[in-house]
Amino acid sequence: MGAILDATPRDRRLILTNASGSPLTTHRASEGLLQWRDKAGLTPEALGYDLRLQDARNTAATRLLNAGLWLAEIAAHMGWSVRHAAAIIEHYARVSPDESDAVLVKLALAKGCAA
């Protein structure tokens, strides 16, 4: 993906397209992800939970917090309200035990600064 983004002209607004060159719809992106997930053997039956396209955004928000961004910065970047960003990050921090302590500390600091 990095190579594709690097090769894409800066003035081009459309990056992900379908086979005919039209904008990739949310539905088709989700369907494609499900197909790749299943081919990789990462089915809900194998994992015990379901992977969805929106999980990538939610995980990205948690990783941005881990990288040191403030809650308000993450919310602006993701197009969310600060309240929604906090709820997403709190949820994903709870289900990611290896990151949860550090993330929750940063989240508490960010909430104090964003208020």
Summary of the structure (lengths in Angstrom):
residues: 115
radius of gyration: 16.8
end to end distance: 36.2
largest distance: 48.2
contacts: 261
relative contact order: 0.09
helix: 68%
strand: 2%
